[in-house]
Amino acid sequence: MGHDLSTDPGYLAYQYGDAARLRIRQEAHRRYSERPDDFLEWVVDHLDPQPGERIGDVGCGPGIYHPLVAARGAQVVALDPSWGMVAEVARQGGWVVQGDAQQLPWAHEAFHRVMANHMLYHVPDRRAALQEMWRVLRPGGRVVLATNAGDHLRRLHELHAQVARSLGYRPLEGSVTERFSLDHLALVRSVFPNARVHVRPDAFRFPTVEAALAYYASMAVDRIADPPGDGSHRPRLLAAMAEVLQEVWARDGVIRVEKTAGCFVAEKTVSG
Ligand SMILES: C[S@@+](CC[C@H](N)C(=O)[O-])C[C@H]1O[C@@H](n2cnc3c(N)ncnc32)[C@H](O)[C@@H]1O
């Protein structure tokens, strides 16, 4: 694995070969978010799909948005490079193809709306992917790109860096998602000039050390330079992280980690 895990093919295969790790994080968001309203509904409100419309979902993962879009009477056509994700969506009866955001296998102006949620940070050429979304959108069509704020989960990443250093590992700076965060409005506007950013503050309130640790184990634990091929860093880091989290929990009675996210919204206007 190289240092930029966010686009490393080996890391992506490990992280998204099947839906297991993603499901752990999605379940944590559902159970431990401070805000009572649902993030997925919030994103779909911004997408605002209308009955009978065709919606493209780029980098769909296991398709967690699809039931919400279907409930509004629109039809989703999804794409993901991971065969495991494609199989998951197909198993649910979804319409899905294997492919890459940088070269969408879809006709010009095929969609009324396109969403690409929590995925552009994995795409080597993010601008090419945005241009492809522009191409497949009808004039007047809308794109929604959900992602994290630049400081999303900073506290967890700081604790990870502290723990990793204490064990002699070199922690990677920042997070996997920093290649495409809510700070990237200029990049989005370079293709969709009228893009707006909508920020949604939130935080995890993990009630137990185990809950926080499961989330950490699903992703951030791998953010070290040159991780050993046998994965031996994982049990070591998890044990050390458990001790640090235990201290936080003993002091605060909860483990609170801010996780602001949001989305970009834009329309394909004819004049740009
Ligand atoms: C964090 S998941 C997000 C899944 C889904 N959009 C969601 O919000 O639940 C990131 C997804 O992006 C996909 N992905 C990675 N590189 C991609 C690329 N170049 N083109 C399209 N999708 C990609 C991964 O396979 C994974 O399913």
The ligand as a Gaussian input file, in Angstrom:
#p B3LYP/6-31G(d) Opt

LIG

0 1
 C      -17.413000       5.371000       1.218000
 S      -18.093000       4.421000      -0.096000
 C      -19.581000       5.350000      -0.424000
 C      -20.700000       4.490000      -0.951000
 C      -22.044000       5.222000      -1.169000
 N      -21.963000       6.272000      -2.161000
 C      -22.544000       5.798000       0.137000
 O      -22.531000       7.018000       0.303000
 O      -22.952000       5.011000       1.024000
 C      -17.041000       4.790000      -1.472000
 C      -17.375000       3.998000      -2.737000
 O      -16.667000       4.571000      -3.859000
 C      -16.300000       3.527000      -4.709000
 N      -15.223000       3.982000      -5.594000
 C      -13.887000       3.996000      -5.364000
 N      -13.233000       4.450000      -6.444000
 C      -14.168000       4.747000      -7.395000
 C      -14.115000       5.219000      -8.745000
 N      -12.944000       5.523000      -9.331000
 N      -15.273000       5.366000      -9.419000
 C      -16.465000       5.084000      -8.838000
 N      -16.573000       4.624000      -7.561000
 C      -15.439000       4.454000      -6.852000
 C      -15.917000       2.406000      -3.749000
 O      -15.888000       1.131000      -4.387000
 C      -16.979000       2.529000      -2.672000
 O      -18.102000       1.711000      -2.943000

